[in-house]
Amino acid sequence: MWRDFYCRFSGCFSGAKALRQAAEQNRLERFFTFPNFKLSAERCGRELHEAGLAEVAVEGFPADGTTSWYGWKSMKAWDVTQARLWLVAPRRELLCDWSVVPESLVMYSGPCQVEGELVPWDGEEEADLAGKIPLTRQRINDVFPEMRSRGLRGIISDFLGTLPGVRDPFDLPDDVRWENSALRPAAGERWGFMIAPRQGEMLRALLRQGAVRVRAEIASRVYDGEFHSATGVIPGAEEPEKEILFVSHLYEPGANDNASGVGVGLELARSLNAAVVQGILPRPRRSIRFLFNWEGYGLYAWLDKHADRIPDLLGGLNIDEIGVDQSLGKSVLHLFMPPAANPSCTGSLLAHLCGEILSPGIRWKSVADRAEIINDTISSDPNLDVPIPCLIQYPSRNYHSSADRLGTLSALVMERIGLVSATQLYFLAASEAKSARWLAEVVAEENRRKWHGARLRLLSGSWPFDAARTREWFAEQADLSVASVERFGLRAEESAALRENLRLEIDDWRRQVEHAFPSATPRGASESVLRRAENVVLERTTRGTPKAWSLRHDSPEDERAYRDLLYRNHLDLLFHRLFYWADGKRSLMDIIRRLELEMDELARDTSISRTSSGLAIGEKVSPELDVDAVLALADRIVADGYLRANAGP
């Protein structure tokens, strides 16, 4: 099936060329300003044109702070000409220079010329900060509500972020975190600098001895502008209107994140199109579209502008920060699968190809969808139904830091992942009845592996769900995933027959392990709360899913309460999934039952950090959700207009 393509195409994709593309992208994007972003997108457009792709376009979208795509509110444009942070007492020393280490300036910092006394502060409400400049160990996002409530204009942070098993802050003692979102809502009214862990310890040692003064000098502007996406197409032969979508994001300063993904993407476009034009490969049935965009925002903006195309976008692939040498990055290539609400065959195919092509040379594993951190998989939302799994070397030692430089990349890794990506894209674009039948069997086997994993947990006493609920979940997943192959050539009657066979297999599997299932246990919620969750049906009001942080807050205190609601109940992990299951038919309790099965999988994957602040998922998290907390989150979303609550049957 795919091996004929692989044999023909091997030798066409060049890891060295992908690395050179990454270097050119990184040269532009290392200084992450909007003028450079425009140059980056224009360069991608030129490369796609020179590679011979059709329908090449560089499209602009508003960066005005008001335009919104499904709740993803556009940022303002931002530019910088100079930024420095000085220690002025007890001695004079340059701490940060944007022209040398651009990541030292928090993105969206406004202009300032400020000198003041430095004081340690980690969000304490009682701290006296009047006229002072706070130094925090926290991620600025996590103390921003308190900053805003106190009217603080600026902040300095030495937060780098712990990545479990991959990075401790003092693994990179002289590097700084790239902080790109904390000050976005401030629209230039606040500023921030990121300093290295060693610098932070030095300043705290000085503070223990006496007064410390610093001076911040920033020449920047926040304004109404544009950001851009670049796209081009390898046209299909028989169904050119049907497209397989490849996505890789622009606009970040790291060589791995994400110059490496863009470099591989541009080399994919060149090599695949050249192989077709030169007759090495037959032209595929369907088209392959390449899209380079702002992560999340740019994808939604493009989909919104081209909404008429969405039904013809069948699925594809997203790659993000994939090029790091694994020995340097201490990384594992993660395959983020499509969500359980839309368990597409695109994920099963990619998992099969990774096993066949990458192992054992490149470490990889498949994990559950994480749209809250892997933003370019949001099109997998069943409301949009463009399922794209993601390949990403996250977490990685140098993630979102000034250590993410070209010397950490590997042309060999980029070539291997390029070959997997090319095979995925071409297979989906070329698939017909015979290859679709094979793909359906791959999907079926993926389902069986999940049953086997549950069986082992049952026998060890660690599977938490009763027999009826388990059977219903596995049957639904099998049904949805096999049906997804139909768009790639599987006949409806073959799909129906395989789904029926899988249901019978599930029943047989259940009978074999019936004795090991735990009994259903009563929930810890009150009858009135359970009754309300059973009687409310949630309906989508937008085509896409808003960001968890896009909901309105009445005050900084309300924002802190909202963050606590999410983090304390693990709802930051489930925010997008709540929308995905809301089809206007399921009750909230039906959704909660499904979310708990997803939470069980998420809680067992402790290698992925739970939040953007680097907090790890606890090893003993119960999958049972607090129904009251989920209701509170649903009420907030309904109040903001992103969901509609209807009375159930």
C-alpha positions, -999 to 999 in steps of 0.1 A, spaced: 0 0 0 23 27 12 56 9 6 55 14 -32 54 51 -26 81 50 0 105 31 -22 99 54 -51 101 86 -30 132 77 -9 160 99 -20 137 127 -31 134 144 2 166 160 15 172 166 52 201 189 43 177 211 22 151 210 50 178 222 75 188 251 51 152 261 48 149 261 86 180 283 89 165 309 65 133 309 84 150 312 118 171 341 104 139 361 99 119 349 129 145 350 156 136 386 161 99 380 165 83 413 153 55 418 128 76 433 100 98 401 103 67 380 104 56 395 71 90 387 55 87 352 68 53 345 52 64 362 19 95 340 19 73 309 22 52 321 -6 82 325 -28 95 291 -20 62 275 -28 60 293 -61 96 283 -70 87 247 -61 60 248 -88 29 246 -66 -4 260 -78 -27 285 -62 2 301 -42 -11 329 -21 1 351 8 -30 363 26 -33 390 52 -55 390 83 -62 417 108 -39 421 138 -62 447 154 -70 433 188 -107 431 180 -113 407 151 -122 373 164 -124 338 148 -146 315 168 -135 332 200 -97 334 191 -93 372 194 -67 387 171 -37 402 187 -23 437 179 8 441 157 41 447 175 75 461 166 107 467 186 138 487 178 156 486 211 152 471 246 176 469 275 174 461 312 201 475 335 211 469 370 220 504 383 225 498 420 245 485 439 265 483 407 259 490 370 255 460 348 236 452 316 212 424 323 193 421 290 198 434 255 171 425 230 195 429 201 216 401 215 190 378 231 156 388 217 137 363 239 147 385 269 119 409 261 84 397 268 64 399 236 39 428 233 59 448 259 51 485 255 76 514 254 91 526 286 119 545 303 116 534 339 140 532 369 129 518 402 136 496 433 135 459 426 115 438 451 109 400 451 73 391 445 55 358 436 19 371 436 15 377 473 -16 399 478 -1 417 509 31 428 492 39 466 490 47 472 453 39 509 450 65 525 428 86 494 427 96 468 400 87 432 410 110 403 404 91 370 402 99 333 400 64 327 385 54 326 349 41 361 341 8 346 329 1 333 363 6 366 381 -8 388 354 -43 391 370 -27 404 402 -4 428 381 -35 442 365 -54 446 397 -25 465 412 -19 486 382 17 474 378 33 485 346 63 462 345 77 430 358 109 409 356 108 371 357 134 343 358 108 316 352 120 290 328 96 262 334 102 226 345 94 199 320 92 166 339 121 143 331 134 167 304 143 201 320 150 216 353 155 254 353 192 250 361 197 228 331 198 261 312 212 285 338 221 312 314 192 310 290 158 328 292 123 317 285 105 331 255 73 345 268 49 353 240 14 355 255 14 370 290 12 406 280 -9 403 249 -41 415 266 -23 446 278 -20 460 243 13 478 250 3 492 284 28 469 303 63 456 299 84 427 310 118 412 308 129 375 311 162 369 328 182 337 332 180 315 363 216 324 373 208 361 369 177 357 391 197 341 419 223 368 416 197 396 420 181 378 450 215 375 466 219 413 462 184 419 476 194 400 507 222 425 512 203 457 506 185 478 481 186 470 444 176 493 416 171 485 379 163 505 348 142 493 318 145 510 284 122 498 256 115 514 223 85 495 209 51 500 195 18 481 195 -5 490 166 -31 479 142 -15 458 115 -17 424 97 -3 389 100 0 366 71 -4 330 59 12 314 29 -4 285 10 0 265 -21 -14 233 -37 -1 202 -55 -32 196 -76 -49 162 -77 -57 144 -109 -93 130 -103 -107 149 -74 -87 181 -73 -113 199 -52 -107 174 -24 -77 184 -4 -53 169 21 -41 196 45 -5 200 57 -1 227 84 30 240 101 31 273 120 53 304 115 62 333 138 83 318 166 120 325 173 131 289 179 151 269 155 133 237 166 100 256 174 92 260 147 117 268 119 124 231 118 87 223 110 85 250 84 118 238 69 105 202 66 72 215 52 88 236 25 111 207 15 80 184 14 63 208 -10 94 209 -32 102 172 -32 66 159 -36 58 182 -64 91 175 -82 85 137 -79 51 141 -95 63 164 -122 93 142 -130 71 111 -132 86 94 -102 51 94 -87 18 94 -104 -3 125 -96 -25 116 -66 -63 115 -69 -67 145 -45 -48 177 -40 -23 184 -12 -25 219 3 4 233 23 -5 260 48 20 280 69 3 303 94 2 318 129 -3 289 153 -40 284 160 -50 320 151 -38 318 115 -54 284 110 -88 296 123 -85 329 103 -78 310 71 -106 285 77 -130 313 84 -120 331 53 -123 300 32 -152 284 50 -166 271 17 -135 249 13 -139 232 47 -161 203 35 -135 194 10 -106 194 35 -105 157 43 -77 156 69 -39 156 68 -10 164 91 5 191 114 42 191 123 56 214 150 91 216 165 102 183 151 139 188 141 159 186 173 186 160 178 169 137 204 201 133 224 204 171 228 167 177 233 162 148 257 130 145 237 106 120 224 86 125 192 50 126 203 21 118 179 -9 137 192 -39 117 179 -72 132 167 -96 137 196 -119 109 209 -149 129 197 -135 126 162 -112 95 162 -100 97 126 -81 71 106 -56 98 99 -41 92 134 -41 54 130 -23 57 97 3 80 111 9 58 141 14 28 118 38 47 96 58 59 126 62 24 138 73 12 104 96 40 93 109 57 125 115 28 149 140 21 163 161 51 152 138 78 165 120 75 199 83 82 195 49 75 212 13 83 204 -7 102 230 -42 118 233 -51 150 216 -40 182 234 -55 211 215 -50 235 244 -12 232 238 -10 219 202 -32 247 187 -29 236 150 -49 205 157 -81 225 165 -94 217 130 -100 182 143 -130 195 161 -160 175 148 -177 207 140 -150 215 114 -141 178 108 -106 184 93 -88 158 114 -51 164 115 -28 145 139 4 163 150 40 152 152 60 172 177 91 168 198 74 182 229 85 185 256 121 192 246 150 206 268 152 239 249 114 245 245 104 282 244 139 293 255 169 312 241 187 278 239 165 268 209 192 274 183 202 259 149 230 239 164 205 216 182 188 205 149 195 172 131 192 169 93 188 132 98 159 135 122 143 161 98 147 137 69 132 107 87 102 128 98 99 143 64 96 108 49 69 98 73 51 131 66 53 126 28 40 91 31 11 102 52 1 130 28 5 110 -4 -13 79 9 -43 100 19 -43 120 -13 -40 88 -35 -62 64 -15 -88 44 -33 -110 14 -25 -82 -12 -21 -59 10 0 -90 22 20 -98 -14 29 -63 -18 42 -65 14 62 -98 2 77 -80 -29 90 -52 -7 105 -80 13 123 -96 -19 135 -63 -32 149 -57 1 166 -91 -3 184 -82 -39 194 -49 -27 209 -69 -4 232 -91 -32 243 -61 -53 251 -46 -25 272 -79 -22 291 -79 -60 296 -45 -59 312 -56 -30 335 -87 -50 344 -67 -80 354 -44 -58 375 -73 -40 391 -66 -6 378 -94 -1 352 -119 22 369 -150 18 347 -178 -7 348 -186 -32 321 -216 -15 304 -198 19 303 -166 3 289 -185 -16 262 -204 16 251 -172 36 249 -152 11 229 -181 5 205 -185 42 199 -148 47 193 -147 17 169 -178 29 150 -165 65 146 -130 56 136 -139 30 110 -166 53 95 -138 80 90 -122 58 63 -152 63 40 -140 97 29 -108 80 16 -125 54 -5 -140 28 18 -174 17 5 -203 23 29 -213 -13 30 -178 -24 38 -176 1 65 -209 -11 80 -198 -47 79 -165 -40 96 -182 -19 123 -207 -47 130 -179 -72 133 -160 -50 157 -192 -46 179 -194 -84 180 -157 -87 189 -163 -61 217 -191 -82 231 -170 -113 230 -141 -94 247 -164 -81 274 -177 -116 282 -141 -129 286 -132 -103 312 -167 -97 327 -156 -110 361 -128 -84 364 -149 -53 359 -156 -31 390 -192 -23 398 -206 12 390 -203 34 421 -225 63 431 -211 98 424 -202 122 451 -225 149 438 -260 158 452 -291 146 435 -300 181 424 -266 186 408 -268 152 390 -304 159 379 -294 193 364 -264 177 345 -287 150 331 -313 176 320 -292 202 302 -282 197 266 -254 218 252 -254 231 217 -226 248 198 -230 284 187 -198 288 167 -181 266 141 -149 265 161 -139 263 197 -128 294 217 -96 294 238 -100 287 274 -86 321 282 -109 340 259 -139 339 284 -147 373 299 -139 380 336 -156 406 358 -125 414 378 -90 401 385 -105 382 414 -129 365 390 -101 356 367 -82 340 395 -113 321 405 -117 309 369 -80 297 367 -85 279 400 -117 262 386 -98 250 356 -66 238 373 -80 224 405 -104 202 385 -82 195 355 -107 213 333 -79 231 314 -72 197 299 -109 191 290 -120 226 279 -119 219 241 -132 184 246 -163 197 263 -172 216 231 -162 186 209 -189 164 225 -216 191 226 -236 181 195 -270 195 206 -282 160 215 -260 148 244 -268 158 279 -240 174 299 -239 142 320 -234 122 288 -205 145 280 -190 141 315 -191 103 312 -170 106 280 -147 132 294 -139 109 323 -127 82 299 -105 108 282 -93 120 315 -82 85 324 -59 84 294 -46 119 300 -38 113 336 -16 83 328 6 103 304 27 122 329 54 130 303 33 158 289 32 189 311 -4 197 322 -4 234 318 15 261 300 32 268 334 49 234 333 28 218 361 28 180 357 -3 158 358 -4 141 392 2 104 390 -29 94 410 -56 116 395 -90 101 396 -108 102 363 -141 110 381 -149 147 375 -166 171 399 -200 175 383 -205 208 401 -173 222 387 -181 211 351 -215 228 355 -198 259 367 -175 259 336 -205 252 313 -224 281 329 -195 305 322 -193 293 286 -230 297 281 -229 332 296 -203 341 271 -224 328 242 -201 301 230 -226 273 240 -264 273 242 -281 253 271 -313 236 262 -336 215 283 -331 178 278 -357 152 272 
